[in-house]
Structures are given as structure tokens and as C-alpha cells.
Amino acid sequence: MLVQQYSYFVKAELQRGDLVRWIVDHNIYESSGDVLVGKDPNYKYGIIMEVSRVDTNAVIVFSYGDGRWAILNLIHDDFEVLSRGTQNG
């Protein structure tokens, strides 16, 4: 059974300083009928540096594994918050 997880519940809570991870690819793909399903995901980790004022689902993240910047969207990229940042201290 394929279970899809969505992280919509954190929409209003995204904030600068949060530690997030997102899937960039998979080590293994298996066939499920006519569809390939990714197994054993590879993640990137980063810190939210800015949350969009126009679309609160969009964030700018600094990926500390490779030092690159990424623009992620909570709905399309399905990233997850691993740890909350602190505000003013």
C-alpha cells in the first residue's frame, strides 16, 4: 500500500531558522504497474532563511550540505520541518 504524506499542517507556522529536509531523488525505483515509485530517498537539509510574504508556502532555504540556495514550495516540494528555529533569542 502506498501512503502519501503531506505537510500542509505546518503552512502558517513556517519561520526563518527552521531546519527542513526535502527529497532530491531516490536510490531505487520499482515498478508498480505502469508507474515507477521511488524507494530509499536521498534528502537535502537546509535552514529557512526567508518565508515569502506573498505565498507563505514558498521559502528560501540555504542547503548546508552543498552551500547552495533553494526556493521550495511546501505543496510542490513536500518538505518537512525537522526542528523549529527560535525567534529573537
C-alpha positions in Angstrom: 0.0 0.0 0.0 1.4 3.4 -1.0 0.9 6.1 1.6 1.4 9.7 0.7 2.4 12.1 3.4 1.5 15.8 3.2 2.9 18.5 5.4 0.1 21.1 4.9 -0.5 21.4 8.7 2.7 23.5 9.1 1.7 26.1 6.4 1.1 29.0 8.8 4.0 28.0 11.1 6.9 28.2 8.7 9.5 30.6 10.0 13.1 31.8 9.5 15.5 29.5 11.2 13.5 26.2 10.8 15.6 23.1 9.9 13.9 21.4 6.9 14.6 18.4 4.6 13.3 17.5 1.2 13.7 14.6 -1.2 16.0 15.3 -4.2 16.0 11.8 -5.7 15.8 8.1 -4.9 18.4 5.3 -4.8 16.0 2.7 -6.1 12.8 2.8 -8.2 10.4 0.0 -8.5 7.6 -0.7 -10.9 4.0 -0.6 -9.8 2.0 -1.3 -12.9 2.8 1.4 -15.4 4.2 3.8 -12.8 7.7 4.0 -11.2 7.7 4.5 -7.5 10.8 5.9 -5.7 12.2 4.0 -2.7 15.1 4.8 -0.4 15.0 8.6 -0.8 18.0 10.9 -0.8 17.4 14.1 1.3 18.9 17.5 1.3 18.9 19.5 4.6 18.7 23.3 5.0 17.7 26.2 7.1 14.8 28.5 6.1 16.3 32.0 5.5 13.1 33.7 4.3 9.4 33.0 4.1 7.6 34.7 1.2 5.2 37.5 2.2 3.1 36.8 -1.0 2.9 33.0 -0.7 3.5 31.6 2.7 4.1 28.1 1.2 7.2 29.4 -0.5 10.6 29.7 1.3 14.2 30.4 0.5 16.4 27.7 2.1 20.2 27.6 2.5 21.3 23.9 1.9 24.2 23.4 4.3 25.3 20.1 2.7 26.5 21.8 -0.5 26.2 25.5 0.3 23.6 26.2 -2.3 20.3 28.2 -2.1 17.0 26.7 -3.0 13.5 28.0 -3.4 11.0 25.5 -2.1 7.2 25.3 -2.1 5.5 23.4 0.7 2.9 21.9 -1.6 5.0 21.1 -4.7 8.3 20.1 -2.9 6.6 18.5 0.1 9.5 19.3 2.5 9.2 18.7 6.2 10.2 20.7 9.2 12.6 18.8 11.5 13.3 21.4 14.1 11.9 24.9 14.9 14.1 28.0 14.9 13.9 30.4 17.7 12.6 33.9 17.3 14.6 36.8 18.9 16.8 34.7 21.0 
